[in-house]
Amino acid sequence: MNYATIGAGKEGQALAKAFARKQIEVAIASRRSPEALAPVAKAIGQTIIPESLRDAVKADTIILAIPFGTQKEVAKAAESWQGKIVIDVTNAYGVSPEELGNLPSSVVISQAFPGAKLVKAFNHSGSIKWSHRVREVRMRILTSAVLIAGFATLIAVPAGLQAQEPPKNIVTTPYIKSPLEGDPSREVRLTTVLVPAGGATPFHRHPGDQWEMVQEGEITYTVKGEEPKVLKAGDAVYIPRGTVHRNQNLSGQPVRTVELLIVDKDKPQTEPVN
């Protein structure tokens, strides 16, 4: 798998630095020419390769660190986006719901890249933070790719959850459980969770990191002590180890989520918290 960061602003450079510190080659491109980007790439590290936008989008995995609204310009640079993985770092802060067509921003981004498998990540954290969290950046990109590319067919949403008999309880279906490569003390676990209308989990935490993506419906995600956030189909959230949180289905329809966890092998996956 090869990588390219589209965007050479603070976020793009911070993510490139994370790769450089681990001597991982990644292309970097923007509206500027490769020659103009060469000093930036050199300052970051020797594994950062300045490329034209047209060449950079040939990578398997594209990290989209650009201003929201410029995605169509980037999309035109590739003949096809079929099968590529797009990591969406954009932030639609300040864009009205009307401008988005009352759609989640991730859906608007995905519409510009037909055929690509898209996951939203990194857009909730500052660029300085990411430039110093090398191992987590690498892990989040790889696990996002696994979640979106490797299992998209396996856990595809059945046509219209609403057409099925509504579930009475929360239903968790495990798909993958395997040791984490390079660290046998931890496991990778992939599950889907079906939450009925009115269903909710108690406040709890996990002995590891969790990535959650809503496939269909709408879930209210709350970190204890913070304001609730409504996640809609296509939205994803990263939940760091030990974060006390809960999910509530306050809508009138079932909700289906995909959850990827990297947790300590010999500990319960979920610990209730009062």
Protein Blocks (a to p, Z undefined) as FASTA:
>chain_A
ZZddedjbfklmmmmmmmmmnopacddddfbdfklmmmmmmmnomkbccddfklmmmpmb
dcddbdehilmmmmmmpmbfghiacddfbdcehiafklnoopafklmmmmmmghiacdde
hklpcfklmmmmmmlmmmmmmmmmmmmmmmmmmmgccehjklpccdfbdcdddfbdcdde
hiakbccddddddddehiacdddddebddddddfbdcdddddehiacddddehiacddde
hiacddddfbfbdcdddddddddfkbcfbdcdZZ
